[in-house]
Amino acid sequence: YDPDFWLDYFDRTHSDAACLSAGGIVAYYPTEIKFHHRSMWMGDSDPFGYLVKGCRDRDMVVIARTDPHALWPDACEAHPEWVAVDRNGLLRKHWSNPELYVTCALGPYNFEFVTGVHREIMSLYAIDGIFSNRWAGHGICYCDSCKQQFQNFSGMELPLSNQRLDPIYQKWNEWRRNRLYELWQLWDGEIRKINPGARFIPNGFPDKRMAGEQSDILFTDHQARRGMIPPWSNGKRAKEYRAIMGKKPIGGIFSMGLEEPYRWKDSVQSEAEVRTWVAEGTANGMRPWFTKFSGTLY
């Protein structure tokens, strides 16, 4: 991929900030953390650092993106306690990449390993914040950590269903929200120790009121229409976020790719479709955040 193309693109689009993929499933910088899987194509280079410097030279705000939802086989073998477990006691394989495993969001993987990743990124690059995607887990995990912590919290066994009216599931939701809030505060605190002006920015949180109270900035990951969603849906989402955030800044994440029937992220919608979607969000107070998946252009 051509990093200078993207830096020039930032110039041509008058971008004042960039969110750059840094780590989690894959590290795009020369990490020293064991089991933080380096991109196999970067060699001795530092693609994340190169773009950070280019953005800084343009006086841009820079936040790092981490994605901690999946794990490689070597890490799974060494640390099975990092992996989510299904109802049958089996380690969860990834739904789209059979080589990977799904991580447990509420246990030692996020609280210990990813905390170290965030410290390393902040220490090396002094960026303005970290935005985490897919950080909150994917359904009920039945690992030993989740079993024990939920037992301590509620005196109950983990729920066997995700029925919304099930009182045990409702208790699990309460515990999950509290646990995610602990994680949010941990990551935010560690980031601020290194750069007091920086923040951890979660991609979604179960309690919107709490998110609005605790956040200095939030983004809604509502990238495009699908099904019967109307074109003004992005404006509606902006109003919802404005209701919880007041005058604090909010952003709307959008992409050019089709959302249905599959999320083909290198596909292209019509210009009118994208323009209407972004205009609706912007008119209702959101700052636009354009997302490009993969640095390669086809």
Buried (B, 14 or more C-beta within 10 A) or exposed (E): EEBEEBBEEBEEEEBEBBBBBBBBBBBBBBBEBEBBBBBEEBEEBBBBBBBBBBBBEBEBBBBBBBBBBBBBEEBBEEBBBBBBBBEEEEBBBBEEEEEBBBBBBBBBBBBEBBBBBBBBBBEBBBBBBBBBBBBBBBEBBBBEBBBEBBEEBBEEEBBEEEEEEBEBBEBBBBBBBBBBBEBBEBBBEBBBEBBEEBBBBBBBBBBBEBBBEBBEBBBBBBBBBEEEBEEBBBBBBBEBBBEBBEEEEBBBBBBBBBBEEEBEBBEEBEEEBBEBBBBBBBEBBBBBBBBBEEBEEE
